[in-house]
Amino acid sequence: MYDIADKYQAAGLKDLAAEKFYRACRHFWDKPDFVTAARQACATTPGHCEGLRDSLAKVVSEHIDQLIKKPEIEELLKEFTGLAFSVLKLKIEAD
């Protein structure tokens, strides 16, 4: 939905999709499908669209102590270095 809203420049729909994605990430961060959703969001959104990636970075940084122990999260952060950098930046700003 986010991609379609971006393509057709429907800002309200794009914001709504990003907000719902953020809520879902906050709720399901410790579930196996989180990594699948994260990878899909990073792989399919254009580089100029930070909405979904920002949501992922916030959630990962909030739960990094638990998530970093999962090999699939390690792979995700290696594959999408922009996400890894955003997580690192948020952690530094939080301290």
C-alpha positions in Angstrom: 0.0 0.0 0.0 2.9 2.3 0.9 4.5 1.8 -2.5 1.3 2.5 -4.4 0.6 5.6 -2.3 4.1 6.8 -3.1 3.7 6.1 -6.8 0.5 8.0 -7.1 1.6 10.7 -4.6 -1.2 10.1 -2.2 0.5 11.6 0.9 -2.4 10.8 3.3 -2.5 7.2 2.3 1.3 6.9 2.4 1.3 8.3 6.0 -1.4 6.0 7.1 0.3 2.9 5.6 3.6 4.0 7.3 1.8 4.5 10.7 0.1 1.1 10.4 3.4 -0.6 9.5 5.1 1.1 12.5 2.4 -0.2 14.9 2.7 -3.7 13.4 6.4 -3.6 13.9 6.1 -2.5 17.5 3.7 -5.3 18.2 5.3 -8.1 16.3 9.1 -7.3 16.6 9.8 -10.6 18.3 7.9 -12.8 15.9 9.6 -14.7 13.0 7.6 -12.8 10.3 9.2 -9.5 11.5 12.3 -10.2 9.5 10.3 -11.1 6.4 8.3 -7.9 6.6 11.5 -5.9 7.3 13.3 -7.4 4.3 10.3 -6.7 2.0 10.0 -3.1 3.2 13.7 -2.4 2.6 13.8 -4.2 -0.7 10.7 -2.7 -2.3 10.7 0.9 -1.2 12.7 3.5 -3.2 15.7 5.1 -1.6 14.0 8.4 -1.1 11.2 6.8 0.9 12.3 6.7 4.5 8.9 6.1 6.1 9.0 2.3 6.5 12.8 2.2 7.0 12.5 4.8 9.8 9.9 2.7 11.5 12.1 -0.4 11.2 15.1 1.5 12.6 13.1 2.7 15.6 11.8 -0.7 16.5 15.1 -2.5 16.0 17.0 0.1 18.0 14.4 -0.2 20.8 14.9 -4.0 21.0 18.4 -4.4 19.7 19.6 -6.3 22.8 17.2 -9.2 22.0 17.2 -8.9 18.2 20.9 -8.8 17.6 21.1 -12.3 18.9 19.1 -13.6 16.0 21.1 -14.6 12.9 18.3 -13.4 10.6 18.5 -9.9 12.0 22.3 -10.0 11.6 21.8 -10.9 7.9 19.2 -8.2 7.5 21.5 -5.5 8.9 24.4 -6.7 6.7 22.2 -6.7 3.6 20.7 -3.3 4.2 23.5 -1.2 5.6 21.4 1.9 5.5 19.1 0.3 8.0 22.0 -0.7 10.2 23.4 2.9 10.1 20.0 4.3 11.1 19.7 1.9 14.0 23.2 2.8 15.2 22.4 6.5 14.8 19.2 6.2 16.9 21.1 4.3 19.6 23.7 7.0 19.9 21.1 9.7 20.0 19.2 7.9 22.7 22.3 7.7 25.0 
